[in-house]
């Protein structure tokens, strides 16, 4: 399947914004959606907040591709479904995105997208999968303690992601 990584990354980066270090955010210091903990793991060493603020485009691109896109097998997903899975992998973790995808197709929710999950995904039209996935995503966000603080933004992002993903499928209403 042809990769939609670049347009999907553009969507994610639009929503992730720039620098944030909100004490109410469990992710902590974040630049363009990359937390300090994730950046340290990616570099394999300690890194400062200042280094994170100055993350290179090459590191950002490579990190998003390897840690979220590839790990979530987005190149193997239908257009549109790749976007919703990738966006939640970034915003809620790859395990969470995988479990929601698995829940949507009735697969075992082990948090790893494997051949059985992919086979089940292939049996459902992409638009239907995007709608199911987005609804499960909303339910996940509403269950979080931080929903009162960040929920409005999370739901707006989910709505925008769902709409763009449906457009990417090319399926008619």
C-alpha positions as CSV (number, residue, x, y, z in Angstrom):
1,X,0.0,0.0,0.0
2,X,1.3,3.5,-0.8
3,X,2.4,5.4,2.2
4,X,0.4,8.4,3.4
5,X,3.0,9.2,6.0
6,X,3.7,12.7,4.9
7,X,0.1,14.0,4.8
8,X,-0.7,12.2,8.0
9,X,2.4,13.7,9.7
10,X,1.3,17.2,8.5
11,X,-2.1,16.6,10.2
12,X,-0.5,15.5,13.4
13,X,2.0,18.3,13.6
14,X,-0.8,20.8,13.0
15,X,-2.6,19.6,16.1
16,X,0.5,19.0,18.2
17,X,1.6,22.6,18.1
18,X,4.9,23.8,19.3
19,X,6.4,24.1,22.8
20,X,4.3,23.1,25.9
21,X,5.2,22.5,29.5
22,X,1.8,22.6,31.1
23,X,2.0,21.1,34.7
24,X,-1.6,19.7,34.2
25,X,-0.4,17.6,31.1
26,X,0.8,14.2,32.2
27,X,3.2,14.1,29.2
28,X,5.2,17.0,30.6
29,X,7.5,19.1,28.5
30,X,6.6,18.6,24.8
31,X,7.7,20.0,21.5
32,X,5.7,19.4,18.3
33,X,4.1,16.4,20.1
34,X,7.4,14.8,21.3
35,X,7.7,14.5,25.0
36,X,11.0,14.9,26.8
37,X,10.8,11.2,27.9
38,X,10.2,10.1,24.3
39,X,13.0,12.2,23.0
40,X,15.4,10.9,25.6
41,X,14.5,7.3,24.7
42,X,14.9,8.1,21.0
43,X,18.3,9.6,21.5
44,X,19.4,6.9,23.9
45,X,20.7,9.4,26.4
46,X,19.6,12.2,28.7
47,X,18.4,15.4,27.0
48,X,17.5,18.7,28.3
49,X,14.3,20.7,27.7
50,X,16.3,23.1,25.7
51,X,17.5,20.3,23.4
52,X,13.8,19.2,23.0
53,X,12.8,22.8,22.1
54,X,15.3,22.7,19.3
55,X,14.5,19.2,18.0
56,X,15.6,18.9,14.3
57,X,13.2,18.2,11.5
58,X,15.2,15.1,10.7
59,X,14.8,13.8,14.3
60,X,11.2,14.7,14.3
61,X,10.5,13.0,11.0
62,X,12.4,9.8,11.9
63,X,10.9,9.6,15.4
64,X,7.4,9.9,14.2
65,X,7.9,7.4,11.4
66,X,9.7,4.7,13.5
67,X,8.0,5.1,16.9
68,X,4.4,5.7,15.8
69,X,3.8,5.1,12.0
70,X,5.8,1.9,11.5
71,X,5.1,0.5,14.9
72,X,1.3,0.9,14.2
73,X,1.7,-0.7,10.8
74,X,0.1,2.3,9.1
75,X,1.6,1.5,5.7
76,X,-0.5,-1.6,5.7
77,X,-3.7,0.1,6.7
78,X,-6.2,1.5,4.2
79,X,-6.0,5.2,3.5
80,X,-7.8,7.2,6.1
81,X,-7.6,4.4,8.7
82,X,-3.9,5.0,8.7
83,X,-4.4,8.6,9.8
84,X,-6.8,7.9,12.7
85,X,-4.5,5.1,14.0
86,X,-1.4,7.2,13.6
87,X,-2.9,10.2,15.2
88,X,-4.1,8.3,18.3
89,X,-0.8,6.4,18.5
90,X,0.9,9.8,18.8
91,X,-1.7,11.3,21.2
92,X,-2.6,8.3,23.3
93,X,0.2,5.7,22.7
94,X,0.7,3.0,20.2
95,X,-0.7,0.3,22.5
96,X,-3.9,2.2,23.0
97,X,-4.3,2.8,19.2
98,X,-3.7,-0.9,18.6
99,X,-6.2,-2.0,21.2
100,X,-8.9,0.3,19.9
101,X,-8.3,-0.9,16.4
102,X,-8.5,-4.5,17.7
103,X,-11.7,-3.7,19.6
104,X,-13.3,-2.3,16.4
105,X,-12.8,-5.6,14.5
106,X,-13.4,-8.0,17.4
107,X,-9.8,-9.1,17.6
108,X,-7.9,-10.0,20.8
109,X,-6.9,-6.7,22.4
110,X,-3.2,-7.3,23.1
111,X,-2.0,-3.9,21.9
112,X,0.1,-5.3,19.0
113,X,-1.2,-5.1,15.4
114,X,-0.4,-8.4,13.9
115,X,-1.6,-10.6,11.0
116,X,-5.0,-11.5,12.6
117,X,-5.8,-7.9,13.3
118,X,-4.8,-6.9,9.8
119,X,-6.9,-9.7,8.3
120,X,-9.9,-8.6,10.4
121,X,-9.4,-5.0,9.3
122,X,-9.4,-6.0,5.6
123,X,-13.0,-7.4,6.1
124,X,-14.5,-4.0,7.1
125,X,-14.8,-1.0,4.8
126,X,-12.4,1.8,5.7
127,X,-15.0,4.4,6.3
128,X,-16.9,2.2,8.7
129,X,-13.6,1.4,10.5
130,X,-12.8,5.1,10.8
131,X,-16.2,5.9,12.3
132,X,-15.9,3.0,14.8
133,X,-12.4,3.9,15.7
134,X,-13.2,7.6,16.3
135,X,-16.1,6.7,18.5
136,X,-13.9,4.4,20.6
137,X,-11.3,7.2,20.8
138,X,-13.9,9.7,22.1
139,X,-14.9,7.2,24.8
140,X,-11.3,6.7,25.8
141,X,-10.7,10.5,26.2
142,X,-13.9,10.9,28.2
143,X,-12.6,8.2,30.6
144,X,-9.4,10.2,31.5
145,X,-9.0,12.4,34.5
146,X,-7.6,15.2,32.4
147,X,-10.7,15.3,30.2
148,X,-12.1,18.3,32.1
149,X,-8.9,20.2,31.3
150,X,-8.0,19.0,27.8
151,X,-11.2,17.2,26.6
152,X,-12.6,19.9,24.4
153,X,-9.4,20.0,22.3
154,X,-9.1,16.2,22.2
155,X,-12.7,15.9,20.9
156,X,-12.1,18.7,18.3
157,X,-9.0,16.9,17.1
158,X,-10.8,13.6,16.9
159,X,-13.6,15.2,14.9
160,X,-11.2,16.8,12.5
161,X,-9.2,13.7,12.2
162,X,-12.3,11.6,11.4
163,X,-13.4,14.0,8.7
164,X,-10.0,14.1,7.0
165,X,-9.7,10.4,7.3
166,X,-13.1,9.8,5.6
167,X,-12.0,12.1,2.8
168,X,-8.9,10.1,2.3
169,X,-10.8,6.9,1.8
170,X,-12.4,8.2,-1.4
171,X,-15.6,6.4,-0.4
172,X,-18.8,8.2,-1.2
173,X,-21.4,8.8,1.5
